[in-house]
Amino acid sequence: MESLRDGMLVGMGNPLLDISAVVEKDLLSKYDMQPNNAILAEPKHMPIYQELIEKYQAEYIAGGSVQNSLRVAQWILRRPRTAVFFGCVGQDEYARILEERATCNGVNVQYQRSATNPTGTCAVLVTGTQRSLCANLAAANDFTPEHLQSAANQAYLQGAQFFYVSGFFFTVSFESALSVARQAAASGRMFMMNLSAPFVPQFYKNNLEEIFPFVDVLFGNETEAVALAKEFNYGTEDLRAIGKRIAALPKENDKRKRVVIITQGSDPVLLIESGNETIREFPVQKLAPEEMVDTNGAGDAFVGGFLSQLLQGCSVDVCIKCGIWAAREIIQRSGCTFDGEPAFSATAN
């Protein structure tokens, strides 16, 4: 097992305060939203945040995909400040809540602070066990590459061994993501990325093509993988075939195989490695319907569990098993929340 240290992992993403509520399906129709999807807010969506607060029992939960993953990793690792997070918030009460929750979970947050926009929010509409996300990035959009240039932040970037970025971040500062990806490849460190949502391959295909040579580990779920295959003209919706195509794409650092991990809800997690014809499946133990609260944060938790074991030098098998375990834990609670001692065992199942 590797010994943990401060700042081993750097994550970049959009810090958002989730405004989460259980709603009727009619509200999704009203705002032209789909279950189990994630979109960016357009003008027509703007009233939804106030509506959730005024008409429903909305909860405020620290959110933003990458920040969620780092929070879960820190919870499992039980060692504060192993992970550093970069993203932009406003100068307001929501920013204070976000920082307090993330720091309390052990994440070393190094926010850029926008003087012009409020902290970003994400409306989380929970219908049954499904969730639909609508993100109003606001201040998260104001992240600039200059934030990474300070002496302190350069030290964090140079000291990290692992980097994790969401596809969501492409909408904000692709330049920052690409520069970190290049640095990682040039120095033999690991760069990981999440497809994040179907709209990423749909609207940021060129960015994906540019960054893929530097990606060591790619995470995505089945709908994101199919959306990518459609945009890249793979001519198939078969997840195994898609995973193989992605794994075989050109890679800058050829000393490390590319790993593609595709989650499929309660169906098995697929592991595809470049140069390896065998596609491996990891079973997901189904929860009883009454155990499921909502799936918001399940994908983020999966990555958090994966990262917690990766940082300790565990095999990819153990990393995936911990990801599955973490996702199961989060699904049994509202939003990406957790408490108590993490009880993951690498030898279980």
Long-range contacts (C-beta under 8 A, 24 or more apart in sequence): 1-312, 1-313, 1-314, 2-311, 2-312, 2-313, 4-77, 4-79, 4-82, 4-311, 4-312, 5-82, 6-81, 6-82, 6-108, 6-159, 7-81, 7-82, 7-83, 7-84, 7-108, 7-156, 7-159, 7-160, 8-82, 8-83, 8-160, 8-161, 8-162, 8-311, 9-70, 9-73, 9-82, 9-83, 9-84, 9-160, 9-161, 9-162, 9-163, 9-164, 9-307, 9-311, 10-83, 10-84, 10-85, 10-86, 10-156, 10-157, 10-160, 10-162, 10-163, 10-164, 10-180, 11-66, 11-67, 11-69, 11-70, 11-83, 11-84, 11-85, 11-86, 11-163, 11-164, 11-165, 12-66, 12-85, 12-86, 12-87, 12-163, 12-164, 12-165, 12-166, 12-169, 12-173, 12-176, 12-177, 12-180, 13-64, 13-65, 13-66, 13-67, 13-85, 13-86, 13-87, 13-165, 13-166, 13-168, 13-169, 14-64, 14-65, 14-66, 14-87, 14-88, 14-120, 14-135, 14-137, 14-140, 14-143, 14-166, 14-168, 14-169, 14-171, 14-172, 15-63, 15-64, 15-67, 15-85, 15-87, 15-88, 15-89, 15-98, 15-102, 15-109, 15-111, 15-119, 15-120, 15-140, 16-63, 16-64, 16-98, 16-119, 16-120, 16-121, 16-122, 16-135, 16-137, 16-140, 17-60, 17-61, 17-62, 17-63, 17-94, 17-97, 17-98, 17-119, 17-120, 17-121, 17-122, 18-59, 18-60, 18-61, 18-62, 18-63, 18-121, 18-122, 18-124, 18-296, 18-335, 18-336, 19-49, 19-52, 19-53, 19-58, 19-59, 19-60, 19-121, 19-122, 19-123, 19-124, 20-52, 20-58, 20-59, 20-60, 20-61, 20-124, 20-126, 20-294, 20-296, 20-334, 20-335, 21-52, 21-56, 21-57, 21-58, 21-59, 21-124, 21-125, 21-126, 22-56, 22-57, 22-126, 22-127, 22-294, 23-52, 23-56, 23-125, 23-126, 23-127, 24-127, 25-127, 27-51, 27-125, 28-125, 28-127, 28-132, 31-134, 33-125, 33-132, 33-134, 34-132, 35-127, 35-130, 35-131, 35-132, 36-130, 36-131, 36-132, 36-223, 36-295, 37-132, 37-133, 37-197, 37-198, 37-223, 38-132, 38-133, 38-134, 38-135, 38-168, 38-196, 38-197, 38-199, 39-133, 39-134, 39-135, 39-197, 39-199, 40-134, 40-135, 40-136, 40-137, 40-171, 40-199, 41-123, 41-134, 41-135, 41-136, 41-137, 45-123, 45-134, 45-136, 46-136, 48-123, 48-134, 49-121, 49-123, 49-136, 52-123, 52-125, 59-334, 59-335, 60-94, 60-97, 61-101, 61-124, 61-334, 61-335, 61-336, 61-337, 62-97, 62-98, 62-101, 62-102, 62-105, 62-336, 63-122, 63-124, 63-297, 63-335, 63-336, 64-98, 64-120, 64-122, 64-140, 65-166, 65-168, 65-194, 65-196, 65-299, 65-300, 66-164, 66-165, 66-166, 66-168, 66-169, 66-194, 66-300, 67-98, 67-102, 67-107, 67-109, 68-297, 68-300, 68-301, 68-304, 68-336, 69-164, 69-300, 69-301, 69-303, 69-304, 69-307, 70-102, 70-107, 70-164, 70-304, 70-307, 71-101, 71-102, 71-105, 71-106, 71-107, 71-304, 71-336, 72-300, 72-301, 72-303, 72-304, 72-305, 72-308, 72-326, 72-330, 72-336, 72-338, 73-304, 73-305, 73-307, 73-308, 73-311, 74-105, 74-106, 74-107, 75-105, 75-106, 75-304, 75-338, 75-342, 76-304, 76-305, 76-308, 76-322, 76-326, 76-342, 76-344, 77-106, 77-308, 77-311, 77-312, 78-342, 79-106, 80-106, 80-108, 81-106, 81-107, 81-108, 82-106, 82-311, 83-107, 83-108, 83-307, 84-108, 84-109, 84-110, 84-156, 84-160, 85-109, 85-110, 85-111, 86-110, 86-111, 86-112, 86-143, 86-147, 86-148, 86-153, 86-176, 87-111, 87-112, 87-140, 87-143, 88-112, 88-113, 88-114, 88-139, 88-140, 88-141, 88-142, 88-143, 88-144, 88-147, 88-172, 89-113, 89-114, 89-119, 89-120, 89-139, 89-140, 90-114, 90-117, 90-118, 90-119, 90-120, 90-138, 90-139, 91-115, 92-118, 92-119, 94-118, 94-119, 94-121, 95-119, 95-139, 110-152, 110-153, 110-156, 112-142, 112-143, 112-144, 112-147, 113-139, 114-139, 114-142, 116-142, 117-141, 117-142, 124-294, 124-296, 124-335, 126-294, 126-296, 126-334, 129-289, 129-292, 129-293, 129-294, 129-295, 129-331, 130-294, 130-295, 131-294, 131-295, 131-296, 133-296, 135-168, 137-171, 137-172, 140-172, 141-171, 141-172, 143-172, 143-173, 143-176, 144-173, 144-176, 145-173, 145-175, 145-176, 145-179, 147-176, 148-176, 148-179, 148-180, 157-183, 160-189, 161-189, 161-190, 161-311, 162-189, 162-190, 162-192, 162-307, 162-310, 162-311, 163-189, 163-190, 163-191, 163-192, 164-192, 164-193, 164-194, 164-303, 164-307, 165-191, 165-192, 165-193, 165-194, 166-193, 166-194, 166-196, 167-193, 167-194, 167-195, 167-196, 167-197, 167-200, 167-201, 167-204, 167-208, 168-196, 168-197, 168-200, 170-200, 170-204, 170-207, 171-204, 174-204, 174-207, 174-211, 177-211, 178-207, 178-210, 178-211, 178-214, 181-211, 181-214, 181-215, 182-214, 184-214, 184-216, 185-213, 185-214, 185-252, 185-253, 188-253, 188-255, 188-256, 190-216, 190-217, 190-256, 190-310, 191-215, 191-216, 191-217, 192-216, 192-217, 192-218, 192-219, 192-307, 193-217, 193-218, 193-219, 194-218, 194-219, 194-220, 194-299, 194-303, 195-219, 195-220, 195-221, 195-224, 195-225, 195-227, 195-228, 196-220, 196-224, 197-224, 198-223, 198-224, 198-226, 198-227, 199-227, 200-224, 200-227, 201-227, 201-228, 201-230, 201-231, 201-232, 202-227, 202-231, 205-231, 205-232, 212-246, 212-249, 212-250, 213-249, 213-250, 213-251, 213-252, 214-252, 214-253, 215-251, 215-258, 216-253, 216-256, 216-258, 216-259, 217-258, 217-259, 217-260, 217-261, 218-246, 218-258, 218-259, 218-260, 218-261, 219-261, 219-263, 219-299, 219-302, 219-303, 219-306, 220-260, 220-261, 220-262, 220-263, 221-262, 221-263, 221-264, 221-265, 221-299, 222-262, 222-263, 222-264, 222-265, 222-267, 225-262, 239-264, 239-270, 240-270, 240-272, 240-279, 243-270, 243-272, 243-279, 244-272, 244-279, 246-272, 247-272, 247-273, 247-274, 248-274, 259-316, 261-306, 261-320, 261-323, 263-299, 263-302, 263-323, 263-327, 265-295, 269-302, 269-320, 269-323, 269-324, 271-316, 271-320, 282-317, 282-320, 282-321, 282-324, 283-349, 284-324, 284-327, 284-328, 285-324, 285-328, 285-349, 287-328, 287-331, 287-332, 291-331, 291-332, 292-331, 292-332, 293-331, 293-332, 293-333, 293-334, 294-331, 294-334, 294-335, 295-331, 296-334, 296-335, 296-336, 297-330, 297-335, 297-336, 297-337, 298-327, 298-330, 298-331, 299-327, 300-330, 300-336, 301-326, 301-327, 301-329, 301-330, 301-336, 302-326, 302-327, 305-344, 309-346, 314-346, 318-346, 321-346, 321-348, 321-349, 322-346
